[in-house]
Amino acid sequence: MFIIGELINGMYKNIGKAIQQKDKSVIQKCALEQLAAGADALDINCGPASKDPASDIRWLIEVIQEVSDSPLSLDSSKPKVIESGLASLKNKAIINSTTADKEKLDILVPLAKKHNAKLIGLTISAKGIPQNKDQRLELAADIVANCSEAGFSVEDLYLDPIVMPVNVAQQQMEDILQAIEEFKIISTPSPKTIVGLSNVSQGTCVRSLVNRTFLVMALARGLSGAILDPLDKDLMDAAITAELILNKNIYCDSYLDAYRKK
């Protein structure tokens, strides 16, 4: 599973304060801790408090690149902010994200192609959040079709089914899991799949348990990646063990340590 660390986000008080004060030590510490815990890439989001996200995202990229060459996921709903970040990026990029709306796709798909970046496509549109599996599949097919027409490799596309909080959308959970499974058959080659994992536990009182249970179930349906908190050791242990049971890793008694050292 491809793991994107979620913690460099201005909505967290320590990160928001570090962005405002331009305290690179806080950002670099957070980046290195997530990578040491097993993250393959880092999500970067300036958060709602940023007054100049186009400038702030460049600063975040520069300070992280001082200590790591890991792929960075540029997380913004504003294409101009993502474009600003891509101009400063030296290493592999992930654009997080486009919706299924044509006006967004027509900007971000060519941008991803130009910068040889991977792209996360959210199965959501201006009409709102899909309410069932079929609506998710329809939006996913629209994203895949646009990428194919633009000459963007579908193998570099991650489809996100939009995970909802279980405490308000319990009836959608099975549809979301089915969508993860069925996204794989939309095209050949298949797009990858990803979730923003923490959304499923938003507002619950046992967040880590809800997160790791959903993640294991999603992995069994073929999930390719997740944006999550890699510092949650129980969560990471569950992910590693799930992939072991799915025969993606070789068993040994110290498999948890062995996977982390890898």
Steps between C-alpha positions, in 0.01 A plus 500: 500500500616849414487711817477879492559666837224748581652706782653800319171683490433853617179390673721350773591776746873425512529491121283807448712692751823379337377619159408842637832539685704330225643256754652237277619280788141398585423414138821305447453303824146406400616396152783279626287337772233400248756358258673307779161354600439362152358778281596475132399859425388811687181697451541878521201721574536863609166491678226761534711742706748565219457848355725426202484127426682531165803640684462282810490175301828596329657566841380163633642320198836674530547421870397136457731459201789612721469176699325252269458405136172315563204554264272785606124516462386857434162530668281792401162563341653793310685411177715814521634391840590157361663658195704727727619201701591297193730781386708457818498122511822314419374149566199284413163666535144393572216743428234475771253542344253544217126448511301346215393845376621566147633847578724354772609203289584722203747692719650235726534201267724694254690644797566151636609383156733798454674443835498119480297497821256248636142620541233432761147516358214550744170342401310815580357775284329836525177306557637381834618183671386175334244307701558150367744275318355561154541876530860451609568270205346747255722783626805274503433404138479870407842564659657198328354602162634853531848373593503258206389768253771736630771235464558476875593149612217343700767303688601833660142570610369434850121496537353604835146372575447775761492336841226638725493505882348176624298681767299694240517277190508145633273382219763604242792299636436183301442702181834674552679167545330358192600806300867445592473149359312597184714802411761245395290377208418840349792481260806305390750579639318556827510823697627479856282574802557717806306628801533789741480259792440736792167611349340167595551561874423873507288573806524150648633426848732213397667648195807275479288184523257617232788607274692175520192280464386683187853496358532122538161450334595735215831323446310175462300669221819598317578848635828632356579787736384718788558846639533435872686565825810277485583584863201289609695180568193280543370620164830431326528157665151414375588609146822299497325193636213529253744506210679200649174304511430608141836340408663829403784452749692195617436380854766487768457532877640853490301606192390834652860610561611353168237697307587826673873456430415442134 
